[in-house]
Amino acid sequence: MSRGKAYLIIGKYEEAYAILTRLLEIESKNIIALKYRGEINYIMERYEESISDLENLLEIKPGDVWEGEAYN
């Protein structure tokens, strides 16, 4: 996870995306990985994928303010 976040911070989005996707294949309800992958998808203009990740977050943790604000 921390490597995925590090790649996100330094702008290596494809690498971060790949790491987070592998993590989500193992742990599909990892809310932190979904947050970061949703952000990466948005940055890379993959809006449908970003929305999908954020919708998954809202299903898992509906009261989280960050996801609600990011989705709007």
N, CA, C and O atoms as CSV, one atom per row, in Angstrom:
chain,resi,resn,atom,element,x,y,z
A,1,MET,N,N,0.824,-1.189,0.000
A,1,MET,CA,C,0.000,0.000,0.000
A,1,MET,C,C,0.869,1.254,0.000
A,1,MET,O,O,0.632,2.168,-0.790
A,2,SER,N,N,1.864,1.306,0.870
A,2,SER,CA,C,2.652,2.529,0.979
A,2,SER,C,C,3.418,2.818,-0.305
A,2,SER,O,O,3.650,3.981,-0.637
A,3,ARG,N,N,3.811,1.782,-1.027
A,3,ARG,CA,C,4.490,2.004,-2.305
A,3,ARG,C,C,3.533,2.626,-3.316
A,3,ARG,O,O,3.923,3.503,-4.086
A,4,GLY,N,N,2.282,2.172,-3.313
A,4,GLY,CA,C,1.279,2.761,-4.196
A,4,GLY,C,C,1.058,4.228,-3.887
A,4,GLY,O,O,0.957,5.049,-4.800
A,5,LYS,N,N,0.981,4.565,-2.610
A,5,LYS,CA,C,0.809,5.967,-2.203
A,5,LYS,C,C,2.032,6.786,-2.601
A,5,LYS,O,O,1.896,7.916,-3.068
A,6,ALA,N,N,3.222,6.225,-2.420
A,6,ALA,CA,C,4.446,6.938,-2.787
A,6,ALA,C,C,4.468,7.245,-4.282
A,6,ALA,O,O,4.810,8.356,-4.685
A,7,TYR,N,N,4.104,6.261,-5.101
A,7,TYR,CA,C,4.058,6.498,-6.544
A,7,TYR,C,C,3.023,7.564,-6.892
A,7,TYR,O,O,3.251,8.381,-7.785
A,8,LEU,N,N,1.911,7.564,-6.209
A,8,LEU,CA,C,0.890,8.591,-6.439
A,8,LEU,C,C,1.456,9.970,-6.135
A,8,LEU,O,O,1.281,10.902,-6.921
A,9,ILE,N,N,2.127,10.104,-5.009
A,9,ILE,CA,C,2.666,11.397,-4.581
A,9,ILE,C,C,3.687,11.936,-5.574
A,9,ILE,O,O,3.713,13.137,-5.842
A,10,ILE,N,N,4.528,11.060,-6.123
A,10,ILE,CA,C,5.564,11.547,-7.045
A,10,ILE,C,C,5.096,11.572,-8.500
A,10,ILE,O,O,5.874,11.884,-9.401
A,11,GLY,N,N,3.832,11.245,-8.724
A,11,GLY,CA,C,3.269,11.374,-10.060
A,11,GLY,C,C,3.456,10.177,-10.972
A,11,GLY,O,O,3.241,10.289,-12.178
A,12,LYS,N,N,3.849,9.040,-10.432
A,12,LYS,CA,C,3.976,7.820,-11.240
A,12,LYS,C,C,2.655,7.065,-11.147
A,12,LYS,O,O,2.534,6.062,-10.444
A,13,TYR,N,N,1.679,7.573,-11.873
A,13,TYR,CA,C,0.304,7.106,-11.730
A,13,TYR,C,C,0.082,5.685,-12.231
A,13,TYR,O,O,-0.651,4.924,-11.600
A,14,GLU,N,N,0.690,5.316,-13.336
A,14,GLU,CA,C,0.503,3.951,-13.852
A,14,GLU,C,C,1.040,2.918,-12.863
A,14,GLU,O,O,0.411,1.887,-12.627
A,15,GLU,N,N,2.217,3.207,-12.284
A,15,GLU,CA,C,2.794,2.293,-11.306
A,15,GLU,C,C,1.906,2.195,-10.070
A,15,GLU,O,O,1.653,1.101,-9.564
A,16,ALA,N,N,1.437,3.335,-9.590
A,16,ALA,CA,C,0.554,3.355,-8.421
A,16,ALA,C,C,-0.730,2.595,-8.716
A,16,ALA,O,O,-1.200,1.807,-7.895
A,17,TYR,N,N,-1.290,2.836,-9.887
A,17,TYR,CA,C,-2.527,2.153,-10.284
A,17,TYR,C,C,-2.338,0.637,-10.279
A,17,TYR,O,O,-3.188,-0.096,-9.774
A,18,ALA,N,N,-1.229,0.172,-10.836
A,18,ALA,CA,C,-0.969,-1.269,-10.915
A,18,ALA,C,C,-0.861,-1.886,-9.521
A,18,ALA,O,O,-1.422,-2.952,-9.270
A,19,ILE,N,N,-0.152,-1.230,-8.626
A,19,ILE,CA,C,0.011,-1.747,-7.261
A,19,ILE,C,C,-1.332,-1.793,-6.542
A,19,ILE,O,O,-1.672,-2.795,-5.913
A,20,LEU,N,N,-2.086,-0.714,-6.634
A,20,LEU,CA,C,-3.375,-0.654,-5.939
A,20,LEU,C,C,-4.375,-1.649,-6.521
A,20,LEU,O,O,-5.180,-2.223,-5.787
A,21,THR,N,N,-4.328,-1.851,-7.820
A,21,THR,CA,C,-5.221,-2.823,-8.449
A,21,THR,C,C,-4.888,-4.235,-7.979
A,21,THR,O,O,-5.789,-5.025,-7.698
A,22,ARG,N,N,-3.592,-4.556,-7.893
A,22,ARG,CA,C,-3.201,-5.879,-7.380
A,22,ARG,C,C,-3.682,-6.059,-5.942
A,22,ARG,O,O,-4.168,-7.129,-5.577
A,23,LEU,N,N,-3.547,-5.021,-5.135
A,23,LEU,CA,C,-4.015,-5.101,-3.751
A,23,LEU,C,C,-5.525,-5.332,-3.697
A,23,LEU,O,O,-6.005,-6.139,-2.902
A,24,LEU,N,N,-6.265,-4.625,-4.540
A,24,LEU,CA,C,-7.723,-4.768,-4.549
A,24,LEU,C,C,-8.169,-6.128,-5.081
A,24,LEU,O,O,-9.267,-6.582,-4.756
A,25,GLU,N,N,-7.347,-6.780,-5.887
A,25,GLU,CA,C,-7.656,-8.145,-6.322
A,25,GLU,C,C,-7.616,-9.106,-5.138
A,25,GLU,O,O,-8.343,-10.099,-5.109
A,26,ILE,N,N,-6.769,-8.805,-4.169
A,26,ILE,CA,C,-6.631,-9.640,-2.974
A,26,ILE,C,C,-7.628,-9.223,-1.893
A,26,ILE,O,O,-8.238,-10.061,-1.229
A,27,GLU,N,N,-7.775,-7.923,-1.737
A,27,GLU,CA,C,-8.610,-7.362,-0.667
A,27,GLU,C,C,-9.546,-6.313,-1.270
A,27,GLU,O,O,-9.267,-5.115,-1.214
A,28,SER,N,N,-10.638,-6.765,-1.836
A,28,SER,CA,C,-11.515,-5.904,-2.645
A,28,SER,C,C,-12.189,-4.780,-1.865
A,28,SER,O,O,-12.670,-3.821,-2.469
A,29,LYS,N,N,-12.235,-4.875,-0.552
A,29,LYS,CA,C,-12.900,-3.838,0.243
A,29,LYS,C,C,-11.911,-2.959,1.001
A,29,LYS,O,O,-12.252,-2.376,2.030
A,30,ASN,N,N,-10.698,-2.868,0.496
A,30,ASN,CA,C,-9.695,-2.020,1.125
A,30,ASN,C,C,-10.016,-0.565,0.783
A,30,ASN,O,O,-9.787,-0.120,-0.341
A,31,ILE,N,N,-10.545,0.164,1.754
A,31,ILE,CA,C,-11.036,1.515,1.471
A,31,ILE,C,C,-9.920,2.490,1.119
A,31,ILE,O,O,-10.138,3.414,0.336
A,32,ILE,N,N,-8.744,2.306,1.675
A,32,ILE,CA,C,-7.635,3.209,1.361
A,32,ILE,C,C,-7.193,3.005,-0.082
A,32,ILE,O,O,-6.964,3.975,-0.804
A,33,ALA,N,N,-7.071,1.752,-0.506
A,33,ALA,CA,C,-6.687,1.469,-1.896
A,33,ALA,C,C,-7.738,1.998,-2.861
A,33,ALA,O,O,-7.397,2.522,-3.922
A,34,LEU,N,N,-9.010,1.866,-2.506
A,34,LEU,CA,C,-10.073,2.399,-3.364
A,34,LEU,C,C,-10.000,3.917,-3.461
A,34,LEU,O,O,-10.200,4.477,-4.538
A,35,LYS,N,N,-9.714,4.590,-2.345
A,35,LYS,CA,C,-9.575,6.056,-2.364
A,35,LYS,C,C,-8.471,6.481,-3.321
A,35,LYS,O,O,-8.674,7.319,-4.200
A,36,TYR,N,N,-7.291,5.880,-3.129
A,36,TYR,CA,C,-6.152,6.274,-3.952
A,36,TYR,C,C,-6.358,5.914,-5.419
A,36,TYR,O,O,-6.028,6.702,-6.305
A,37,ARG,N,N,-6.900,4.734,-5.678
A,37,ARG,CA,C,-7.122,4.359,-7.077
A,37,ARG,C,C,-8.173,5.252,-7.719
A,37,ARG,O,O,-8.045,5.617,-8.888
A,38,GLY,N,N,-9.208,5.607,-6.969
A,38,GLY,CA,C,-10.198,6.547,-7.482
A,38,GLY,C,C,-9.573,7.885,-7.835
A,38,GLY,O,O,-9.898,8.484,-8.860
A,39,GLU,N,N,-8.675,8.346,-6.978
A,39,GLU,CA,C,-7.974,9.609,-7.236
A,39,GLU,C,C,-7.097,9.501,-8.480
A,39,GLU,O,O,-7.084,10.404,-9.317
A,40,ILE,N,N,-6.370,8.402,-8.598
A,40,ILE,CA,C,-5.511,8.200,-9.768
A,40,ILE,C,C,-6.343,8.154,-11.042
A,40,ILE,O,O,-5.988,8.782,-12.040
A,41,ASN,N,N,-7.437,7.423,-11.013
A,41,ASN,CA,C,-8.301,7.359,-12.194
A,41,ASN,C,C,-8.798,8.743,-12.579
A,41,ASN,O,O,-8.869,9.069,-13.764
A,42,TYR,N,N,-9.142,9.557,-11.597
A,42,TYR,CA,C,-9.608,10.917,-11.881
A,42,TYR,C,C,-8.490,11.742,-12.515
A,42,TYR,O,O,-8.706,12.418,-13.520
A,43,ILE,N,N,-7.307,11.684,-11.929
A,43,ILE,CA,C,-6.162,12.435,-12.458
A,43,ILE,C,C,-5.870,12.027,-13.899
A,43,ILE,O,O,-5.535,12.868,-14.733
A,44,MET,N,N,-6.000,10.728,-14.189
A,44,MET,CA,C,-5.695,10.217,-15.524
A,44,MET,C,C,-6.892,10.328,-16.473
A,44,MET,O,O,-6.875,9.785,-17.577
A,45,GLU,N,N,-7.924,11.037,-16.025
A,45,GLU,CA,C,-9.136,11.293,-16.809
A,45,GLU,C,C,-9.889,10.016,-17.167
A,45,GLU,O,O,-10.538,9.937,-18.210
A,46,ARG,N,N,-9.797,9.026,-16.299
A,46,ARG,CA,C,-10.584,7.797,-16.433
A,46,ARG,C,C,-11.767,7.943,-15.474
A,46,ARG,O,O,-11.838,7.301,-14.426
A,47,TYR,N,N,-12.672,8.798,-15.874
A,47,TYR,CA,C,-13.735,9.236,-14.970
A,47,TYR,C,C,-14.706,8.124,-14.595
A,47,TYR,O,O,-15.129,8.045,-13.442
A,48,GLU,N,N,-15.062,7.275,-15.530
A,48,GLU,CA,C,-15.989,6.178,-15.212
A,48,GLU,C,C,-15.387,5.247,-14.160
A,48,GLU,O,O,-16.073,4.816,-13.232
A,49,GLU,N,N,-14.095,4.941,-14.317
A,49,GLU,CA,C,-13.424,4.084,-13.346
A,49,GLU,C,C,-13.325,4.769,-11.988
A,49,GLU,O,O,-13.481,4.128,-10.949
A,50,SER,N,N,-13.066,6.073,-12.000
A,50,SER,CA,C,-13.003,6.831,-10.753
A,50,SER,C,C,-14.345,6.791,-10.031
A,50,SER,O,O,-14.405,6.563,-8.823
A,51,ILE,N,N,-15.406,7.013,-10.773
A,51,ILE,CA,C,-16.757,6.966,-10.186
A,51,ILE,C,C,-17.036,5.580,-9.618
A,51,ILE,O,O,-17.608,5.454,-8.535
A,52,SER,N,N,-16.639,4.550,-10.338
A,52,SER,CA,C,-16.861,3.184,-9.866
A,52,SER,C,C,-16.150,2.936,-8.537
A,52,SER,O,O,-16.733,2.365,-7.616
A,53,ASP,N,N,-14.895,3.365,-8.438
A,53,ASP,CA,C,-14.159,3.199,-7.181
A,53,ASP,C,C,-14.835,3.960,-6.047
A,53,ASP,O,O,-14.960,3.437,-4.939
A,54,LEU,N,N,-15.270,5.182,-6.312
A,54,LEU,CA,C,-15.911,5.983,-5.266
A,54,LEU,C,C,-17.273,5.419,-4.879
A,54,LEU,O,O,-17.657,5.480,-3.711
A,55,GLU,N,N,-17.999,4.876,-5.837
A,55,GLU,CA,C,-19.273,4.227,-5.504
A,55,GLU,C,C,-19.042,3.004,-4.621
A,55,GLU,O,O,-19.803,2.749,-3.688
A,56,ASN,N,N,-17.987,2.251,-4.925
A,56,ASN,CA,C,-17.647,1.108,-4.071
A,56,ASN,C,C,-17.317,1.567,-2.657
A,56,ASN,O,O,-17.702,0.919,-1.684
A,57,LEU,N,N,-16.607,2.679,-2.543
A,57,LEU,CA,C,-16.304,3.235,-1.222
A,57,LEU,C,C,-17.574,3.590,-0.465
A,57,LEU,O,O,-17.709,3.279,0.719
A,58,LEU,N,N,-18.492,4.234,-1.146
A,58,LEU,CA,C,-19.737,4.642,-0.490
A,58,LEU,C,C,-20.558,3.441,-0.041
A,58,LEU,O,O,-21.270,3.519,0.961
A,59,GLU,N,N,-20.468,2.338,-0.765
A,59,GLU,CA,C,-21.170,1.119,-0.349
A,59,GLU,C,C,-20.526,0.517,0.897
A,59,GLU,O,O,-21.223,0.033,1.788
A,60,ILE,N,N,-19.204,0.549,0.956
A,60,ILE,CA,C,-18.477,-0.040,2.078
A,60,ILE,C,C,-18.556,0.848,3.313
A,60,ILE,O,O,-18.749,0.362,4.427
A,61,LYS,N,N,-18.404,2.150,3.107
A,61,LYS,CA,C,-18.331,3.092,4.226
A,61,LYS,C,C,-19.149,4.335,3.886
A,61,LYS,O,O,-18.578,5.378,3.566
A,62,PRO,N,N,-20.468,4.239,3.949
A,62,PRO,CA,C,-21.340,5.327,3.488
A,62,PRO,C,C,-21.201,6.639,4.247
A,62,PRO,O,O,-21.534,7.687,3.694
A,63,GLY,N,N,-20.732,6.627,5.465
A,63,GLY,CA,C,-20.656,7.864,6.236
A,63,GLY,C,C,-19.362,8.630,6.084
A,63,GLY,O,O,-19.185,9.657,6.739
A,64,ASP,N,N,-18.455,8.172,5.249
A,64,ASP,CA,C,-17.154,8.816,5.121
A,64,ASP,C,C,-17.281,10.107,4.320
A,64,ASP,O,O,-17.696,10.093,3.161
A,65,VAL,N,N,-16.924,11.208,4.941
A,65,VAL,CA,C,-17.066,12.531,4.318
A,65,VAL,C,C,-16.197,12.653,3.077
A,65,VAL,O,O,-16.634,13.238,2.086
A,66,TRP,N,N,-14.977,12.117,3.099
A,66,TRP,CA,C,-14.065,12.283,1.974
A,66,TRP,C,C,-14.678,11.751,0.694
A,66,TRP,O,O,-14.637,12.421,-0.338
A,67,GLU,N,N,-15.248,10.550,0.747
A,67,GLU,CA,C,-15.825,9.973,-0.462
A,67,GLU,C,C,-17.016,10.779,-0.941
A,67,GLU,O,O,-17.180,10.992,-2.143
A,68,GLY,N,N,-17.845,11.228,-0.019
A,68,GLY,CA,C,-19.011,12.021,-0.400
A,68,GLY,C,C,-18.620,13.306,-1.090
A,68,GLY,O,O,-19.231,13.695,-2.085
A,69,GLU,N,N,-17.597,13.969,-0.562
A,69,GLU,CA,C,-17.131,15.213,-1.181
A,69,GLU,C,C,-16.459,14.947,-2.515
A,69,GLU,O,O,-16.659,15.701,-3.467
A,70,ALA,N,N,-15.672,13.893,-2.600
A,70,ALA,CA,C,-14.976,13.584,-3.849
A,70,ALA,C,C,-15.956,13.201,-4.940
A,70,ALA,O,O,-15.745,13.511,-6.113
A,71,TYR,N,N,-17.030,12.528,-4.553
A,71,TYR,CA,C,-18.013,12.088,-5.534
A,71,TYR,C,C,-18.780,13.264,-6.104
A,71,TYR,O,O,-19.162,13.235,-7.274
A,72,ASN,N,N,-19.014,14.292,-5.314
A,72,ASN,CA,C,-19.743,15.471,-5.783
A,72,ASN,C,C,-18.797,16.325,-6.528
A,72,ASN,O,O,-19.180,17.384,-7.025
